[in-house]
Amino acid sequence: MTNNPQGPQGSNDPAGSTQMFRAFVDEGQPGRQAAPAPSASGGSRTGVILGVIAAVVIIVAVAWLALA
């Protein structure tokens, strides 16, 4: 079996691909810090709300048809 390095948080990366990718991305950009995580946009929240409403409507319609 191969030697599996552990990540900075101590999580096991079986393929070691995460460390290789980070090394590749960080190569050539010595002064750059990690980018902040993107925040949730309003568009995705609207989609989730519409999806929940659609699911509730479908469940109510199926229950109404089953009981009628």
Biopython code that builds the backbone (N, CA, C, O; Angstrom):
import numpy as np
from Bio.PDB.StructureBuilder import StructureBuilder

atoms = [
    (1, "MET", "N", (0.843, -1.174, 0.000)),
    (1, "MET", "CA", (0.000, 0.000, 0.000)),
    (1, "MET", "C", (0.896, 1.247, 0.000)),
    (1, "MET", "O", (2.018, 1.205, 0.503)),
    (2, "THR", "N", (0.408, 2.335, -0.554)),
    (2, "THR", "CA", (1.206, 3.553, -0.661)),
    (2, "THR", "C", (1.191, 4.340, 0.633)),
    (2, "THR", "O", (0.344, 4.131, 1.501)),
    (3, "ASN", "N", (2.139, 5.241, 0.743)),
    (3, "ASN", "CA", (2.216, 6.122, 1.903)),
    (3, "ASN", "C", (1.170, 7.218, 1.736)),
    (3, "ASN", "O", (1.224, 7.969, 0.761)),
    (4, "ASN", "N", (0.225, 7.327, 2.659)),
    (4, "ASN", "CA", (-0.857, 8.301, 2.573)),
    (4, "ASN", "C", (-0.587, 9.465, 3.509)),
    (4, "ASN", "O", (-0.719, 9.330, 4.725)),
    (5, "PRO", "N", (-0.207, 10.621, 2.945)),
    (5, "PRO", "CA", (0.027, 11.776, 3.817)),
    (5, "PRO", "C", (-1.272, 12.311, 4.377)),
    (5, "PRO", "O", (-2.332, 12.147, 3.773)),
    (6, "GLN", "N", (-1.191, 12.944, 5.521)),
    (6, "GLN", "CA", (-2.377, 13.541, 6.115)),
    (6, "GLN", "C", (-2.386, 15.025, 5.817)),
    (6, "GLN", "O", (-1.336, 15.658, 5.709)),
    (7, "GLY", "N", (-3.592, 15.577, 5.685)),
    (7, "GLY", "CA", (-3.757, 16.991, 5.387)),
    (7, "GLY", "C", (-3.475, 17.852, 6.599)),
    (7, "GLY", "O", (-3.194, 17.339, 7.682)),
    (8, "PRO", "N", (-3.550, 19.173, 6.417)),
    (8, "PRO", "CA", (-3.253, 20.085, 7.509)),
    (8, "PRO", "C", (-4.227, 19.957, 8.680)),
    (8, "PRO", "O", (-3.861, 20.274, 9.812)),
    (9, "GLN", "N", (-5.452, 19.502, 8.439)),
    (9, "GLN", "CA", (-6.417, 19.335, 9.514)),
    (9, "GLN", "C", (-6.349, 17.934, 10.099)),
    (9, "GLN", "O", (-7.118, 17.613, 11.005)),
    (10, "GLY", "N", (-5.457, 17.098, 9.607)),
    (10, "GLY", "CA", (-5.334, 15.744, 10.112)),
    (10, "GLY", "C", (-6.253, 14.764, 9.421)),
    (10, "GLY", "O", (-6.293, 13.596, 9.808)),
    (11, "SER", "N", (-7.000, 15.196, 8.402)),
    (11, "SER", "CA", (-7.878, 14.279, 7.688)),
    (11, "SER", "C", (-7.046, 13.469, 6.699)),
    (11, "SER", "O", (-6.085, 13.977, 6.122)),
    (12, "ASN", "N", (-7.418, 12.225, 6.513)),
    (12, "ASN", "CA", (-6.673, 11.328, 5.647)),
    (12, "ASN", "C", (-7.122, 11.515, 4.205)),
    (12, "ASN", "O", (-8.316, 11.458, 3.912)),
    (13, "ASP", "N", (-6.176, 11.736, 3.307)),
    (13, "ASP", "CA", (-6.465, 11.868, 1.881)),
    (13, "ASP", "C", (-5.850, 10.654, 1.191)),
    (13, "ASP", "O", (-4.650, 10.653, 0.918)),
    (14, "PRO", "N", (-6.643, 9.619, 0.901)),
    (14, "PRO", "CA", (-6.085, 8.366, 0.403)),
    (14, "PRO", "C", (-5.227, 8.525, -0.849)),
    (14, "PRO", "O", (-4.204, 7.852, -0.976)),
    (15, "ALA", "N", (-5.613, 9.383, -1.762)),
    (15, "ALA", "CA", (-4.848, 9.529, -2.994)),
    (15, "ALA", "C", (-3.777, 10.593, -2.885)),
    (15, "ALA", "O", (-2.896, 10.660, -3.742)),
    (16, "GLY", "N", (-3.823, 11.413, -1.878)),
    (16, "GLY", "CA", (-2.865, 12.505, -1.756)),
    (16, "GLY", "C", (-3.120, 13.599, -2.774)),
    (16, "GLY", "O", (-2.276, 14.476, -2.955)),
    (17, "SER", "N", (-4.270, 13.567, -3.447)),
    (17, "SER", "CA", (-4.533, 14.513, -4.522)),
    (17, "SER", "C", (-4.773, 15.925, -4.012)),
    (17, "SER", "O", (-4.467, 16.893, -4.708)),
    (18, "THR", "N", (-5.312, 16.056, -2.816)),
    (18, "THR", "CA", (-5.585, 17.387, -2.289)),
    (18, "THR", "C", (-4.281, 18.150, -2.081)),
    (18, "THR", "O", (-4.173, 19.318, -2.454)),
    (19, "GLN", "N", (-3.294, 17.488, -1.485)),
    (19, "GLN", "CA", (-2.019, 18.153, -1.256)),
    (19, "GLN", "C", (-1.336, 18.468, -2.580)),
    (19, "GLN", "O", (-0.723, 19.526, -2.720)),
    (20, "MET", "N", (-1.431, 17.568, -3.549)),
    (20, "MET", "CA", (-0.817, 17.816, -4.851)),
    (20, "MET", "C", (-1.497, 18.999, -5.545)),
    (20, "MET", "O", (-0.826, 19.827, -6.162)),
    (21, "PHE", "N", (-2.827, 19.078, -5.445)),
    (21, "PHE", "CA", (-3.549, 20.180, -6.073)),
    (21, "PHE", "C", (-3.188, 21.509, -5.422)),
    (21, "PHE", "O", (-2.959, 22.502, -6.111)),
    (22, "ARG", "N", (-3.139, 21.524, -4.086)),
    (22, "ARG", "CA", (-2.783, 22.763, -3.392)),
    (22, "ARG", "C", (-1.375, 23.202, -3.757)),
    (22, "ARG", "O", (-1.125, 24.393, -3.943)),
    (23, "ALA", "N", (-0.461, 22.262, -3.861)),
    (23, "ALA", "CA", (0.901, 22.606, -4.242)),
    (23, "ALA", "C", (0.921, 23.187, -5.655)),
    (23, "ALA", "O", (1.658, 24.135, -5.928)),
    (24, "PHE", "N", (0.112, 22.619, -6.552)),
    (24, "PHE", "CA", (0.054, 23.113, -7.925)),
    (24, "PHE", "C", (-0.531, 24.519, -7.979)),
    (24, "PHE", "O", (-0.012, 25.376, -8.694)),
    (25, "VAL", "N", (-1.600, 24.765, -7.234)),
    (25, "VAL", "CA", (-2.251, 26.067, -7.248)),
    (25, "VAL", "C", (-1.356, 27.124, -6.608)),
    (25, "VAL", "O", (-1.256, 28.243, -7.111)),
    (26, "ASP", "N", (-0.709, 26.771, -5.499)),
    (26, "ASP", "CA", (0.136, 27.730, -4.801)),
    (26, "ASP", "C", (1.448, 27.996, -5.520)),
    (26, "ASP", "O", (2.105, 29.001, -5.248)),
    (27, "GLU", "N", (1.842, 27.119, -6.431)),
    (27, "GLU", "CA", (3.094, 27.294, -7.152)),
    (27, "GLU", "C", (2.998, 28.512, -8.069)),
    (27, "GLU", "O", (2.035, 28.649, -8.823)),
    (28, "GLY", "N", (3.967, 29.371, -8.007)),
    (28, "GLY", "CA", (3.991, 30.541, -8.864)),
    (28, "GLY", "C", (3.231, 31.724, -8.305)),
    (28, "GLY", "O", (3.193, 32.775, -8.944)),
    (29, "GLN", "N", (2.632, 31.594, -7.151)),
    (29, "GLN", "CA", (1.908, 32.695, -6.526)),
    (29, "GLN", "C", (2.373, 32.814, -5.080)),
    (29, "GLN", "O", (1.596, 32.545, -4.164)),
    (30, "PRO", "N", (3.617, 33.208, -4.858)),
    (30, "PRO", "CA", (4.159, 33.180, -3.505)),
    (30, "PRO", "C", (3.499, 34.164, -2.545)),
    (30, "PRO", "O", (3.422, 33.868, -1.352)),
    (31, "GLY", "N", (3.020, 35.318, -3.003)),
    (31, "GLY", "CA", (2.462, 36.314, -2.108)),
    (31, "GLY", "C", (0.964, 36.236, -1.950)),
    (31, "GLY", "O", (0.383, 36.979, -1.159)),
    (32, "ARG", "N", (0.344, 35.366, -2.673)),
    (32, "ARG", "CA", (-1.119, 35.327, -2.661)),
    (32, "ARG", "C", (-1.625, 34.445, -1.527)),
    (32, "ARG", "O", (-1.110, 33.352, -1.292)),
    (33, "GLN", "N", (-2.643, 34.939, -0.828)),
    (33, "GLN", "CA", (-3.268, 34.177, 0.240)),
    (33, "GLN", "C", (-4.477, 33.443, -0.326)),
    (33, "GLN", "O", (-4.936, 33.732, -1.431)),
    (34, "ALA", "N", (-4.978, 32.500, 0.439)),
    (34, "ALA", "CA", (-6.137, 31.732, 0.005)),
    (34, "ALA", "C", (-7.343, 32.651, -0.148)),
    (34, "ALA", "O", (-7.547, 33.568, 0.648)),
    (35, "ALA", "N", (-8.130, 32.393, -1.175)),
    (35, "ALA", "CA", (-9.319, 33.199, -1.433)),
    (35, "ALA", "C", (-10.386, 32.901, -0.390)),
    (35, "ALA", "O", (-10.510, 31.756, 0.047)),
    (36, "PRO", "N", (-11.158, 33.901, 0.020)),
    (36, "PRO", "CA", (-12.222, 33.652, 0.989)),
    (36, "PRO", "C", (-13.330, 32.805, 0.368)),
    (36, "PRO", "O", (-13.529, 32.821, -0.847)),
    (37, "ALA", "N", (-14.034, 32.082, 1.197)),
    (37, "ALA", "CA", (-15.123, 31.241, 0.714)),
    (37, "ALA", "C", (-16.232, 32.135, 0.156)),
    (37, "ALA", "O", (-16.560, 33.164, 0.746)),
    (38, "PRO", "N", (-16.807, 31.738, -0.985)),
    (38, "PRO", "CA", (-17.877, 32.557, -1.561)),
    (38, "PRO", "C", (-19.107, 32.521, -0.675)),
    (38, "PRO", "O", (-19.453, 31.484, -0.109)),
    (39, "SER", "N", (-19.766, 33.671, -0.561)),
    (39, "SER", "CA", (-20.973, 33.737, 0.252)),
    (39, "SER", "C", (-22.175, 33.301, -0.578)),
    (39, "SER", "O", (-22.138, 33.328, -1.809)),
    (40, "ALA", "N", (-23.222, 32.907, 0.100)),
    (40, "ALA", "CA", (-24.436, 32.474, -0.589)),
    (40, "ALA", "C", (-25.094, 33.687, -1.237)),
    (40, "ALA", "O", (-25.258, 34.733, -0.608)),
    (41, "SER", "N", (-25.459, 33.534, -2.481)),
    (41, "SER", "CA", (-26.101, 34.641, -3.178)),
    (41, "SER", "C", (-27.608, 34.573, -2.989)),
    (41, "SER", "O", (-28.149, 33.545, -2.584)),
    (42, "GLY", "N", (-28.269, 35.666, -3.283)),
    (42, "GLY", "CA", (-29.718, 35.712, -3.143)),
    (42, "GLY", "C", (-30.416, 34.790, -4.122)),
    (42, "GLY", "O", (-31.497, 34.282, -3.824)),
    (43, "GLY", "N", (-29.823, 34.565, -5.283)),
    (43, "GLY", "CA", (-30.435, 33.707, -6.286)),
    (43, "GLY", "C", (-30.558, 32.276, -5.832)),
    (43, "GLY", "O", (-31.573, 31.631, -6.096)),
    (44, "SER", "N", (-29.545, 31.761, -5.153)),
    (44, "SER", "CA", (-29.618, 30.377, -4.708)),
    (44, "SER", "C", (-30.641, 30.222, -3.596)),
    (44, "SER", "O", (-31.309, 29.191, -3.521)),
    (45, "ARG", "N", (-30.779, 31.212, -2.738)),
    (45, "ARG", "CA", (-31.774, 31.147, -1.664)),
    (45, "ARG", "C", (-33.179, 31.155, -2.251)),
    (45, "ARG", "O", (-34.055, 30.433, -1.774)),
    (46, "THR", "N", (-33.400, 31.959, -3.274)),
    (46, "THR", "CA", (-34.712, 32.008, -3.920)),
    (46, "THR", "C", (-35.046, 30.661, -4.545)),
    (46, "THR", "O", (-36.186, 30.205, -4.463)),
    (47, "GLY", "N", (-34.076, 30.032, -5.157)),
    (47, "GLY", "CA", (-34.292, 28.717, -5.759)),
    (47, "GLY", "C", (-34.656, 27.669, -4.728)),
    (47, "GLY", "O", (-35.520, 26.828, -4.977)),
    (48, "VAL", "N", (-34.012, 27.707, -3.578)),
    (48, "VAL", "CA", (-34.319, 26.751, -2.511)),
    (48, "VAL", "C", (-35.735, 26.968, -2.007)),
    (48, "VAL", "O", (-36.473, 26.006, -1.797)),
    (49, "ILE", "N", (-36.118, 28.214, -1.811)),
    (49, "ILE", "CA", (-37.471, 28.511, -1.323)),
    (49, "ILE", "C", (-38.512, 28.036, -2.333)),
    (49, "ILE", "O", (-39.510, 27.424, -1.951)),
    (50, "LEU", "N", (-38.290, 28.309, -3.604)),
    (50, "LEU", "CA", (-39.234, 27.856, -4.627)),
    (50, "LEU", "C", (-39.284, 26.337, -4.704)),
    (50, "LEU", "O", (-40.351, 25.765, -4.922)),
    (51, "GLY", "N", (-38.155, 25.684, -4.528)),
    (51, "GLY", "CA", (-38.128, 24.223, -4.540)),
    (51, "GLY", "C", (-38.909, 23.620, -3.384)),
    (51, "GLY", "O", (-39.623, 22.632, -3.557)),
    (52, "VAL", "N", (-38.773, 24.217, -2.207)),
    (52, "VAL", "CA", (-39.519, 23.727, -1.038)),
    (52, "VAL", "C", (-41.009, 23.933, -1.239)),
    (52, "VAL", "O", (-41.802, 23.045, -0.926)),
    (53, "ILE", "N", (-41.401, 25.080, -1.753)),
    (53, "ILE", "CA", (-42.828, 25.343, -2.002)),
    (53, "ILE", "C", (-43.371, 24.355, -3.034)),
    (53, "ILE", "O", (-44.472, 23.832, -2.863)),
    (54, "ALA", "N", (-42.621, 24.094, -4.090)),
    (54, "ALA", "CA", (-43.061, 23.145, -5.112)),
    (54, "ALA", "C", (-43.193, 21.744, -4.523)),
    (54, "ALA", "O", (-44.142, 21.027, -4.843)),
    (55, "ALA", "N", (-42.257, 21.346, -3.669)),
    (55, "ALA", "CA", (-42.322, 20.018, -3.050)),
    (55, "ALA", "C", (-43.560, 19.895, -2.158)),
    (55, "ALA", "O", (-44.235, 18.866, -2.169)),
    (56, "VAL", "N", (-43.853, 20.935, -1.394)),
    (56, "VAL", "CA", (-45.034, 20.910, -0.527)),
    (56, "VAL", "C", (-46.308, 20.814, -1.368)),
    (56, "VAL", "O", (-47.219, 20.060, -1.026)),
    (57, "VAL", "N", (-46.375, 21.558, -2.444)),
    (57, "VAL", "CA", (-47.561, 21.524, -3.305)),
    (57, "VAL", "C", (-47.728, 20.130, -3.912)),
    (57, "VAL", "O", (-48.847, 19.622, -3.981)),
    (58, "ILE", "N", (-46.652, 19.517, -4.345)),
    (58, "ILE", "CA", (-46.734, 18.179, -4.942)),
    (58, "ILE", "C", (-47.175, 17.152, -3.896)),
    (58, "ILE", "O", (-48.010, 16.294, -4.182)),
    (59, "ILE", "N", (-46.619, 17.240, -2.687)),
    (59, "ILE", "CA", (-47.003, 16.292, -1.627)),
    (59, "ILE", "C", (-48.478, 16.446, -1.272)),
    (59, "ILE", "O", (-49.181, 15.452, -1.089)),
    (60, "VAL", "N", (-48.950, 17.691, -1.175)),
    (60, "VAL", "CA", (-50.366, 17.933, -0.869)),
    (60, "VAL", "C", (-51.249, 17.393, -2.000)),
    (60, "VAL", "O", (-52.286, 16.790, -1.726)),
    (61, "ALA", "N", (-50.864, 17.594, -3.242)),
    (61, "ALA", "CA", (-51.655, 17.111, -4.378)),
    (61, "ALA", "C", (-51.711, 15.594, -4.395)),
    (61, "ALA", "O", (-52.773, 15.025, -4.650)),
    (62, "VAL", "N", (-50.593, 14.922, -4.129)),
    (62, "VAL", "CA", (-50.573, 13.457, -4.122)),
    (62, "VAL", "C", (-51.428, 12.938, -2.968)),
    (62, "VAL", "O", (-52.172, 11.973, -3.142)),
    (63, "ALA", "N", (-51.336, 13.561, -1.798)),
    (63, "ALA", "CA", (-52.152, 13.129, -0.663)),
    (63, "ALA", "C", (-53.643, 13.336, -0.943)),
    (63, "ALA", "O", (-54.469, 12.493, -0.591)),
    (64, "TRP", "N", (-53.977, 14.444, -1.570)),
    (64, "TRP", "CA", (-55.378, 14.734, -1.887)),
    (64, "TRP", "C", (-55.923, 13.691, -2.886)),
    (64, "TRP", "O", (-57.047, 13.213, -2.735)),
    (65, "LEU", "N", (-55.121, 13.349, -3.898)),
    (65, "LEU", "CA", (-55.552, 12.350, -4.870)),
    (65, "LEU", "C", (-55.667, 10.962, -4.227)),
    (65, "LEU", "O", (-56.561, 10.189, -4.569)),
    (66, "ALA", "N", (-54.772, 10.656, -3.309)),
    (66, "ALA", "CA", (-54.792, 9.340, -2.662)),
    (66, "ALA", "C", (-55.981, 9.184, -1.730)),
    (66, "ALA", "O", (-56.533, 8.090, -1.612)),
    (67, "LEU", "N", (-56.383, 10.251, -1.072)),
    (67, "LEU", "CA", (-57.474, 10.183, -0.106)),
    (67, "LEU", "C", (-58.839, 10.469, -0.705)),
    (67, "LEU", "O", (-59.856, 10.208, -0.063)),
    (68, "ALA", "N", (-58.885, 10.996, -1.914)),
    (68, "ALA", "CA", (-60.168, 11.359, -2.520)),
    (68, "ALA", "C", (-60.829, 10.186, -3.196)),
    (68, "ALA", "O", (-61.917, 10.328, -3.754)),
]
sb = StructureBuilder()
sb.init_structure("model")
sb.init_model(0)
sb.init_chain("A")
sb.init_seg("    ")
for serial, (resi, resn, name, xyz) in enumerate(atoms, 1):
    if name == "N":
        sb.init_residue(resn, " ", resi, " ")
    sb.init_atom(name, np.array(xyz, "f"), 0.0, 1.0, " ", f" {name:<3s}", serial, name[0])
structure = sb.get_structure()
